[in-house]
Every structure is written in C-alpha cells, then in structure tokens.
C-alpha cells in the first residue's frame, strides 16, 4: 500500500529518488514532504515503487533495526527453518495477522513487543535445552 500521509506530522508524502536524500541512488523512497524538518521515510522493494513497510522517523528506524537484530538470528541461525516460519511464529506470539507481521510495518510499541516475545522464547528454549543436556 502506498503511503498517503506521514503518520508523524500528517504531511503529504512524495515518491522520490533516494539520491535526493542520500546523495546516491539506490532506488525510490517515500519521503515526508516536511523533509528535512520531519525525515520520516520508507524504502521500496528493489526495482519497484512498492514500499517495504510504513514510514519511519529516526526513532522508529532505530527500534526497527533493534528488532531485526533480535529477531533475524531466529531464522538465520536455524532455530526456525526459514524466515517465513519465524514470522509465522511471531505473528502468533504477538497475536497479529500474518500479513501485518513485518518489522517494516511495526510501530515502536510493536517493536518492543516483538523483542519481548523473542526474549521470552529464547529464555524458554535455553531452559529446555539445558534440561535435555543436564538431566540432573
Ligand atoms: Zn512527516
């Protein structure tokens, strides 16, 4: 879905070449029209104008990166067979529909919830594997 309004300042949003913000182009981005006062933006899937998720300001981008750092190892290190399976689990854990369970769509509270879910999951898993390896 193409973003119409900036969720942070309610300005309109434009589709521009990322070179306008970053100096070099890596495709299109949706940028808040109040830029640079508001720097909410979202990138696009490579070679398309389909947004990767919802617009994020600096703070939200930080939280999304943090969430990726916690969540990605779950499928990268083989806890789940693949990324899709990990997102399926997260969608159940967060009680969110699967199509809305993407870090690029999360707001700060959802990022915090996702991180908490991964932490609980990891703790339980460690306890279980400790039990298996040390029966007494
Ligand atoms: Zn804005």
Backbone and ligand atoms as CSV (ligand in chain L), in Angstrom:
chain,resi,resn,atom,element,x,y,z
A,1,UNK,N,N,0.831,-1.199,0.000
A,1,UNK,CA,C,0.000,0.000,0.000
A,1,UNK,C,C,0.874,1.261,0.000
A,2,UNK,N,N,0.564,2.190,-0.867
A,2,UNK,CA,C,1.369,3.409,-0.946
A,2,UNK,C,C,0.998,4.375,0.169
A,3,UNK,N,N,1.997,4.895,0.861
A,3,UNK,CA,C,1.695,5.822,1.955
A,3,UNK,C,C,1.114,7.142,1.431
A,4,UNK,N,N,0.048,7.613,2.049
A,4,UNK,CA,C,-0.596,8.864,1.627
A,4,UNK,C,C,-0.167,10.031,2.505
A,5,UNK,N,N,-0.137,9.740,3.815
A,5,UNK,CA,C,0.170,10.803,4.771
A,5,UNK,C,C,1.269,10.342,5.710
A,6,UNK,N,N,2.068,11.296,6.160
A,6,UNK,CA,C,3.090,10.969,7.151
A,6,UNK,C,C,2.398,10.701,8.482
A,7,UNK,N,N,2.641,9.528,9.083
A,7,UNK,CA,C,1.969,9.225,10.352
A,7,UNK,C,C,2.506,10.065,11.519
A,8,UNK,N,N,3.597,10.785,11.305
A,8,UNK,CA,C,4.208,11.541,12.401
A,8,UNK,C,C,3.778,13.005,12.400
A,9,UNK,N,N,3.695,13.622,11.215
A,9,UNK,CA,C,3.361,15.053,11.168
A,9,UNK,C,C,2.170,15.337,10.268
A,10,UNK,N,N,1.592,14.283,9.671
A,10,UNK,CA,C,0.380,14.417,8.859
A,10,UNK,C,C,0.606,15.122,7.521
A,11,UNK,N,N,1.855,15.396,7.155
A,11,UNK,CA,C,2.115,15.998,5.847
A,11,UNK,C,C,1.856,14.972,4.754
A,12,UNK,N,N,1.784,15.445,3.523
A,12,UNK,CA,C,1.674,14.517,2.410
A,12,UNK,C,C,3.037,13.861,2.172
A,13,UNK,N,N,3.046,12.863,1.317
A,13,UNK,CA,C,4.247,12.054,1.119
A,13,UNK,C,C,4.546,12.009,-0.381
A,14,UNK,N,N,5.815,12.083,-0.740
A,14,UNK,CA,C,6.177,12.016,-2.159
A,14,UNK,C,C,7.070,10.821,-2.441
A,15,UNK,N,N,6.938,10.319,-3.638
A,15,UNK,CA,C,7.830,9.263,-4.114
A,15,UNK,C,C,8.990,9.958,-4.821
A,16,UNK,N,N,10.185,9.756,-4.312
A,16,UNK,CA,C,11.340,10.437,-4.902
A,16,UNK,C,C,12.491,9.454,-5.073
A,17,UNK,N,N,13.470,9.873,-5.843
A,17,UNK,CA,C,14.690,9.082,-5.968
A,17,UNK,C,C,15.505,9.272,-4.693
A,18,UNK,N,N,16.016,8.167,-4.153
A,18,UNK,CA,C,16.733,8.244,-2.880
A,18,UNK,C,C,17.960,9.146,-2.968
A,19,UNK,N,N,18.434,9.431,-4.187
A,19,UNK,CA,C,19.604,10.298,-4.350
A,19,UNK,C,C,19.363,11.672,-3.728
A,20,UNK,N,N,18.109,12.114,-3.692
A,20,UNK,CA,C,17.797,13.435,-3.137
A,20,UNK,C,C,18.118,13.518,-1.653
A,21,UNK,N,N,18.041,12.391,-0.961
A,21,UNK,CA,C,18.335,12.386,0.474
A,21,UNK,C,C,19.741,11.869,0.747
A,22,UNK,N,N,20.134,10.845,0.016
A,22,UNK,CA,C,21.384,10.160,0.359
A,22,UNK,C,C,22.552,10.509,-0.549
A,23,UNK,N,N,22.296,11.275,-1.602
A,23,UNK,CA,C,23.395,11.629,-2.480
A,23,UNK,C,C,23.633,10.624,-3.586
A,24,UNK,N,N,23.384,9.359,-3.283
A,24,UNK,CA,C,23.489,8.378,-4.362
A,24,UNK,C,C,22.196,7.573,-4.385
A,25,UNK,N,N,21.865,7.070,-5.552
A,25,UNK,CA,C,20.561,6.440,-5.710
A,25,UNK,C,C,20.620,4.939,-5.456
A,26,UNK,N,N,19.714,4.470,-4.632
A,26,UNK,CA,C,19.549,3.015,-4.520
A,26,UNK,C,C,18.083,2.662,-4.739
A,27,UNK,N,N,17.404,3.504,-5.500
A,27,UNK,CA,C,16.007,3.230,-5.808
A,27,UNK,C,C,15.104,4.332,-5.283
A,28,UNK,N,N,13.822,4.055,-5.273
A,28,UNK,CA,C,12.856,5.051,-4.830
A,28,UNK,C,C,12.602,4.957,-3.332
A,29,UNK,N,N,12.251,6.089,-2.765
A,29,UNK,CA,C,11.782,6.106,-1.375
A,29,UNK,C,C,10.538,6.998,-1.297
A,30,UNK,N,N,9.708,6.717,-0.309
A,30,UNK,CA,C,8.619,7.629,0.015
A,30,UNK,C,C,9.129,8.507,1.149
A,31,UNK,N,N,9.022,9.802,0.912
A,31,UNK,CA,C,9.572,10.752,1.887
A,31,UNK,C,C,8.495,11.757,2.281
A,32,UNK,N,N,8.469,12.078,3.579
A,32,UNK,CA,C,7.544,13.088,4.092
A,32,UNK,C,C,7.855,14.430,3.425
A,33,UNK,N,N,6.808,15.157,3.023
A,33,UNK,CA,C,7.019,16.438,2.344
A,33,UNK,C,C,7.500,17.538,3.281
A,34,UNK,N,N,7.533,17.280,4.579
A,34,UNK,CA,C,8.099,18.257,5.507
A,34,UNK,C,C,9.598,18.072,5.691
A,35,UNK,N,N,10.176,17.144,4.921
A,35,UNK,CA,C,11.627,16.961,4.992
A,35,UNK,C,C,12.314,18.269,4.676
A,36,UNK,N,N,13.371,18.693,5.358
A,36,UNK,CA,C,14.091,17.945,6.392
A,36,UNK,C,C,13.589,18.133,7.823
A,37,UNK,N,N,12.530,18.917,8.025
A,37,UNK,CA,C,12.024,19.097,9.389
A,37,UNK,C,C,11.582,17.748,9.956
A,38,UNK,N,N,10.884,16.984,9.139
A,38,UNK,CA,C,10.485,15.621,9.505
A,38,UNK,C,C,11.177,14.708,8.494
A,39,UNK,N,N,11.890,13.702,8.973
A,39,UNK,CA,C,12.613,12.878,7.993
A,39,UNK,C,C,12.039,11.469,7.909
A,40,UNK,N,N,10.718,11.369,8.135
A,40,UNK,CA,C,10.073,10.056,8.013
A,40,UNK,C,C,10.153,9.578,6.562
A,41,UNK,N,N,10.508,8.320,6.398
A,41,UNK,CA,C,10.657,7.776,5.051
A,41,UNK,C,C,10.579,6.267,5.087
A,42,UNK,N,N,10.398,5.694,3.897
A,42,UNK,CA,C,10.447,4.244,3.768
A,42,UNK,C,C,10.983,3.914,2.382
A,43,UNK,N,N,11.814,2.913,2.293
A,43,UNK,CA,C,12.363,2.481,1.010
A,43,UNK,C,C,11.379,1.599,0.251
A,44,UNK,N,N,11.768,1.226,-0.953
A,44,UNK,CA,C,10.917,0.377,-1.792
A,44,UNK,C,C,11.620,-0.946,-2.067
A,45,UNK,N,N,10.816,-1.951,-2.373
A,45,UNK,CA,C,11.382,-3.213,-2.836
A,45,UNK,C,C,12.198,-2.928,-4.097
A,46,UNK,N,N,13.357,-3.584,-4.252
A,46,UNK,CA,C,14.253,-3.278,-5.364
A,46,UNK,C,C,13.544,-3.269,-6.718
A,47,UNK,N,N,13.758,-2.223,-7.464
A,47,UNK,CA,C,13.211,-2.123,-8.805
A,47,UNK,C,C,11.711,-1.838,-8.874
A,48,UNK,N,N,11.097,-1.500,-7.739
A,48,UNK,CA,C,9.656,-1.233,-7.725
A,48,UNK,C,C,9.377,0.075,-6.988
A,49,UNK,N,N,8.089,0.469,-6.993
A,49,UNK,CA,C,7.686,1.590,-6.147
A,49,UNK,C,C,6.781,1.068,-5.019
A,50,UNK,N,N,6.907,-0.234,-4.725
A,50,UNK,CA,C,6.167,-0.840,-3.618
A,50,UNK,C,C,6.940,-0.621,-2.317
A,51,UNK,N,N,6.341,0.087,-1.348
A,51,UNK,CA,C,7.066,0.364,-0.110
A,51,UNK,C,C,7.382,-0.907,0.683
A,52,UNK,N,N,8.524,-0.909,1.353
A,52,UNK,CA,C,8.930,-2.055,2.170
A,52,UNK,C,C,8.046,-2.197,3.403
A,53,UNK,N,N,7.470,-1.087,3.831
A,53,UNK,CA,C,6.632,-1.102,5.028
A,53,UNK,C,C,6.004,0.270,5.175
A,54,UNK,N,N,5.883,0.723,6.409
A,54,UNK,CA,C,5.311,2.041,6.650
A,54,UNK,C,C,6.421,3.055,6.913
A,55,UNK,N,N,6.093,4.334,6.797
A,55,UNK,CA,C,7.079,5.386,7.030
A,55,UNK,C,C,7.636,5.319,8.449
A,56,UNK,N,N,8.901,5.601,8.574
A,56,UNK,CA,C,9.522,5.584,9.896
A,56,UNK,C,C,10.368,6.828,10.093
A,57,UNK,N,N,10.274,7.408,11.267
A,57,UNK,CA,C,11.177,8.514,11.593
A,57,UNK,C,C,12.438,7.931,12.235
A,58,UNK,N,N,13.325,8.820,12.680
A,58,UNK,CA,C,14.624,8.361,13.178
A,58,UNK,C,C,14.484,7.362,14.333
A,59,UNK,N,N,13.600,7.705,15.267
A,59,UNK,CA,C,13.410,6.878,16.444
A,59,UNK,C,C,12.866,5.488,16.068
A,60,UNK,N,N,11.852,5.493,15.221
A,60,UNK,CA,C,11.260,4.216,14.808
A,60,UNK,C,C,12.258,3.389,14.006
A,61,UNK,N,N,13.060,4.032,13.160
A,61,UNK,CA,C,14.080,3.287,12.403
A,61,UNK,C,C,15.048,2.599,13.352
A,62,UNK,N,N,15.378,3.291,14.436
A,62,UNK,CA,C,16.277,2.716,15.446
A,62,UNK,C,C,15.643,1.472,16.072
A,63,UNK,N,N,14.350,1.569,16.419
A,63,UNK,CA,C,13.655,0.432,17.033
A,63,UNK,C,C,13.512,-0.731,16.063
A,64,UNK,N,N,13.255,-0.420,14.802
A,64,UNK,CA,C,13.125,-1.496,13.815
A,64,UNK,C,C,14.455,-2.213,13.620
A,65,UNK,N,N,15.557,-1.449,13.604
A,65,UNK,CA,C,16.880,-2.094,13.488
A,65,UNK,C,C,17.136,-3.005,14.682
A,66,UNK,N,N,16.769,-2.501,15.853
A,66,UNK,CA,C,16.940,-3.263,17.089
A,66,UNK,C,C,16.132,-4.565,17.031
A,67,UNK,N,N,14.900,-4.477,16.539
A,67,UNK,CA,C,14.037,-5.648,16.421
A,67,UNK,C,C,14.641,-6.665,15.448
A,68,UNK,N,N,15.158,-6.170,14.318
A,68,UNK,CA,C,15.797,-7.074,13.357
A,68,UNK,C,C,16.991,-7.792,13.988
A,69,UNK,N,N,17.763,-7.055,14.775
A,69,UNK,CA,C,18.933,-7.682,15.417
A,69,UNK,C,C,18.535,-8.805,16.356
A,70,UNK,N,N,17.376,-8.676,17.003
A,70,UNK,CA,C,16.890,-9.720,17.914
A,70,UNK,C,C,16.242,-10.865,17.152
A,71,UNK,N,N,15.417,-10.478,16.165
A,71,UNK,CA,C,14.553,-11.450,15.505
A,71,UNK,C,C,15.274,-12.235,14.408
A,72,UNK,N,N,16.088,-11.575,13.604
A,72,UNK,CA,C,16.697,-12.247,12.453
A,72,UNK,C,C,17.525,-13.490,12.816
A,73,UNK,N,N,18.273,-13.471,13.927
A,73,UNK,CA,C,19.034,-14.685,14.267
A,73,UNK,C,C,18.163,-15.932,14.437
A,74,UNK,N,N,16.860,-15.736,14.741
A,74,UNK,CA,C,15.975,-16.894,14.910
A,74,UNK,C,C,15.910,-17.745,13.648
A,75,UNK,N,N,15.896,-17.082,12.485
A,75,UNK,CA,C,15.870,-17.880,11.248
A,75,UNK,C,C,17.253,-17.980,10.612
A,76,UNK,N,N,18.108,-17.005,10.888
A,76,UNK,CA,C,19.444,-17.070,10.297
A,76,UNK,C,C,20.286,-18.180,10.924
A,77,UNK,N,N,20.042,-18.461,12.202
A,77,UNK,CA,C,20.856,-19.488,12.856
A,77,UNK,C,C,20.119,-20.821,12.928
A,78,UNK,N,N,18.987,-20.918,12.251
A,78,UNK,CA,C,18.321,-22.211,12.100
A,78,UNK,C,C,17.399,-22.624,13.226
A,79,UNK,N,N,17.043,-21.687,14.129
A,79,UNK,CA,C,16.046,-22.013,15.148
A,79,UNK,C,C,14.721,-22.342,14.457
A,80,UNK,N,N,14.389,-21.533,13.440
A,80,UNK,CA,C,13.272,-21.827,12.557
A,80,UNK,C,C,13.840,-22.176,11.183
A,81,UNK,N,N,13.117,-23.045,10.445
A,81,UNK,CA,C,13.668,-23.477,9.152
A,81,UNK,C,C,13.889,-22.325,8.179
A,82,UNK,N,N,13.034,-21.329,8.198
A,82,UNK,CA,C,13.233,-20.184,7.307
A,82,UNK,C,C,12.556,-18.944,7.885
A,83,UNK,N,N,12.715,-17.852,7.150
A,83,UNK,CA,C,12.204,-16.569,7.599
A,83,UNK,C,C,10.687,-16.597,7.750
A,84,UNK,N,N,10.030,-17.230,6.780
A,84,UNK,CA,C,8.569,-17.309,6.794
A,84,UNK,C,C,8.070,-18.010,8.063
A,85,UNK,N,N,8.738,-19.096,8.433
A,85,UNK,CA,C,8.342,-19.836,9.633
A,85,UNK,C,C,8.538,-18.981,10.878
A,86,UNK,N,N,9.608,-18.209,10.894
A,86,UNK,CA,C,9.870,-17.348,12.051
A,86,UNK,C,C,8.799,-16.264,12.152
A,87,UNK,N,N,8.404,-15.698,11.014
A,87,UNK,CA,C,7.354,-14.682,11.030
A,87,UNK,C,C,6.011,-15.280,11.437
A,88,UNK,N,N,5.766,-16.535,11.040
A,88,UNK,CA,C,4.535,-17.206,11.449
A,88,UNK,C,C,4.477,-17.326,12.960
A,89,UNK,N,N,5.596,-17.742,13.543
A,89,UNK,CA,C,5.655,-17.852,14.994
A,89,UNK,C,C,5.424,-16.483,15.641
A,90,UNK,N,N,6.104,-15.458,15.109
A,90,UNK,CA,C,5.993,-14.118,15.695
A,90,UNK,C,C,4.559,-13.592,15.605
A,91,UNK,N,N,3.902,-13.889,14.493
A,91,UNK,CA,C,2.528,-13.435,14.318
A,91,UNK,C,C,1.611,-14.040,15.387
A,92,UNK,N,N,1.841,-15.331,15.702
A,92,UNK,CA,C,1.055,-15.980,16.759
A,92,UNK,C,C,1.413,-15.394,18.115
A,93,UNK,N,N,2.703,-15.226,18.351
A,93,UNK,CA,C,3.162,-14.724,19.647
A,93,UNK,C,C,2.640,-13.316,19.906
A,94,UNK,N,N,2.544,-12.503,18.861
A,94,UNK,CA,C,2.097,-11.116,19.025
A,94,UNK,C,C,0.608,-10.962,18.790
A,95,UNK,N,N,-0.047,-12.067,18.425
A,95,UNK,CA,C,-1.477,-12.055,18.099
A,95,UNK,C,C,-1.793,-11.003,17.037
A,96,UNK,N,N,-0.993,-11.019,15.992
A,96,UNK,CA,C,-1.178,-10.110,14.855
A,96,UNK,C,C,-1.431,-10.956,13.619
A,97,UNK,N,N,-2.247,-10.459,12.684
A,97,UNK,CA,C,-2.396,-11.203,11.435
A,97,UNK,C,C,-1.042,-11.311,10.719
A,98,UNK,N,N,-0.809,-12.435,10.073
A,98,UNK,CA,C,0.490,-12.683,9.446
A,98,UNK,C,C,0.869,-11.582,8.451
A,99,UNK,N,N,-0.135,-11.078,7.708
A,99,UNK,CA,C,0.192,-10.068,6.693
A,99,UNK,C,C,0.599,-8.732,7.312
A,100,UNK,N,N,0.348,-8.581,8.612
A,100,UNK,CA,C,0.791,-7.345,9.270
A,100,UNK,C,C,2.008,-7.578,10.153
A,101,UNK,N,N,2.487,-8.812,10.171
A,101,UNK,CA,C,3.645,-9.134,10.995
A,101,UNK,C,C,4.925,-8.988,10.181
A,102,UNK,N,N,5.373,-7.753,10.060
A,102,UNK,CA,C,6.644,-7.467,9.411
A,102,UNK,C,C,7.278,-6.312,10.155
A,103,UNK,N,N,8.554,-6.463,10.455
A,103,UNK,CA,C,9.232,-5.430,11.240
A,103,UNK,C,C,9.079,-4.068,10.556
A,104,UNK,N,N,9.102,-4.054,9.221
A,104,UNK,CA,C,8.998,-2.791,8.478
A,104,UNK,C,C,7.628,-2.139,8.611
A,105,UNK,N,N,6.667,-2.862,9.202
A,105,UNK,CA,C,5.335,-2.287,9.415
A,105,UNK,C,C,5.101,-1.923,10.877
A,106,UNK,N,N,6.000,-2.324,11.741
A,106,UNK,CA,C,5.778,-2.139,13.179
A,106,UNK,C,C,5.942,-0.681,13.608
A,107,UNK,N,N,5.159,-0.300,14.635
A,107,UNK,CA,C,5.437,0.959,15.314
A,107,UNK,C,C,6.328,0.627,16.520
A,108,UNK,N,N,6.669,1.635,17.308
A,108,UNK,CA,C,7.635,1.407,18.391
A,108,UNK,C,C,7.118,0.369,19.390
A,109,UNK,N,N,5.834,0.471,19.745
A,109,UNK,CA,C,5.287,-0.485,20.724
A,109,UNK,C,C,5.325,-1.912,20.212
A,110,UNK,N,N,5.036,-2.064,18.932
A,110,UNK,CA,C,5.088,-3.418,18.354
A,110,UNK,C,C,6.526,-3.923,18.297
A,111,UNK,N,N,7.474,-3.039,18.027
A,111,UNK,CA,C,8.886,-3.441,18.060
A,111,UNK,C,C,9.255,-3.944,19.454
A,112,UNK,N,N,8.802,-3.188,20.474
A,112,UNK,CA,C,9.117,-3.582,21.848
A,112,UNK,C,C,8.471,-4.918,22.200
A,113,UNK,N,N,7.233,-5.119,21.727
A,113,UNK,CA,C,6.553,-6.400,21.978
A,113,UNK,C,C,7.268,-7.544,21.284
A,114,UNK,N,N,7.673,-7.306,20.030
A,114,UNK,CA,C,8.368,-8.359,19.283
A,114,UNK,C,C,9.665,-8.737,19.999
A,115,UNK,N,N,10.409,-7.736,20.465
A,115,UNK,CA,C,11.663,-8.003,21.167
A,115,UNK,C,C,11.386,-8.818,22.433
A,116,UNK,N,N,10.328,-8.433,23.163
A,116,UNK,CA,C,9.972,-9.164,24.384
A,116,UNK,C,C,9.607,-10.616,24.056
A,117,UNK,N,N,8.855,-10.826,22.992
A,117,UNK,CA,C,8.467,-12.191,22.591
A,117,UNK,C,C,9.707,-13.031,22.274
A,118,UNK,N,N,10.631,-12.448,21.531
A,118,UNK,CA,C,11.841,-13.193,21.168
A,118,UNK,C,C,12.646,-13.518,22.426
A,119,UNK,N,N,12.714,-12.560,23.354
A,119,UNK,CA,C,13.490,-12.793,24.582
A,119,UNK,C,C,12.892,-13.917,25.414
A,120,UNK,N,N,11.572,-13.911,25.561
A,120,UNK,CA,C,10.903,-14.968,26.328
A,120,UNK,C,C,11.134,-16.316,25.644
A,121,UNK,N,N,10.923,-16.344,24.342
A,121,UNK,CA,C,11.112,-17.568,23.568
A,121,UNK,C,C,12.528,-18.126,23.742
A,122,UNK,N,N,13.504,-17.233,23.633
A,122,UNK,CA,C,14.904,-17.648,23.742
A,122,UNK,C,C,15.206,-18.192,25.139
A,123,UNK,N,N,14.637,-17.537,26.165
A,123,UNK,CA,C,14.873,-17.969,27.546
A,123,UNK,C,C,14.285,-19.367,27.775
A,124,UNK,N,N,13.043,-19.574,27.330
A,124,UNK,CA,C,12.393,-20.879,27.500
A,124,UNK,C,C,13.184,-21.960,26.771
A,125,UNK,N,N,13.605,-21.620,25.567
A,125,UNK,CA,C,14.335,-22.573,24.741
A,125,UNK,C,C,15.657,-22.973,25.413
A,126,UNK,N,N,16.325,-21.968,25.986
A,126,UNK,CA,C,17.585,-22.265,26.673
A,126,UNK,C,C,17.349,-23.177,27.868
A,127,UNK,N,N,16.258,-22.902,28.590
A,127,UNK,CA,C,15.941,-23.720,29.758
A,127,UNK,C,C,15.680,-25.157,29.330
A,128,UNK,N,N,14.917,-25.317,28.240
A,128,UNK,CA,C,14.595,-26.658,27.755
A,128,UNK,C,C,15.862,-27.385,27.337
A,129,UNK,N,N,16.732,-26.688,26.581
A,129,UNK,CA,C,17.937,-27.383,26.107
A,129,UNK,C,C,18.899,-27.669,27.254
A,130,UNK,N,N,18.869,-26.839,28.317
A,130,UNK,CA,C,19.688,-27.105,29.486
A,130,UNK,C,C,19.210,-28.389,30.171
A,131,UNK,N,N,17.871,-28.519,30.255
A,131,UNK,CA,C,17.287,-29.715,30.872
A,131,UNK,C,C,17.699,-30.972,30.116
A,132,UNK,N,N,17.673,-30.878,28.776
A,132,UNK,CA,C,17.979,-32.045,27.970
A,132,UNK,C,C,19.438,-32.468,28.139
A,133,UNK,N,N,20.344,-31.475,28.169
A,133,UNK,CA,C,21.755,-31.838,28.254
A,133,UNK,C,C,22.198,-32.173,29.684
A,134,UNK,N,N,21.529,-31.570,30.689
A,134,UNK,CA,C,21.887,-31.870,32.077
A,134,UNK,C,C,20.666,-32.411,32.813
A,135,UNK,N,N,20.395,-33.710,32.708
A,135,UNK,CA,C,19.166,-34.249,33.302
A,135,UNK,C,C,19.081,-34.058,34.818
A,136,UNK,N,N,20.183,-33.918,35.536
A,136,UNK,CA,C,20.054,-33.689,36.970
A,136,UNK,C,C,20.297,-32.226,37.276
L,1,ZN,ZN,ZN,6.388,13.887,8.479
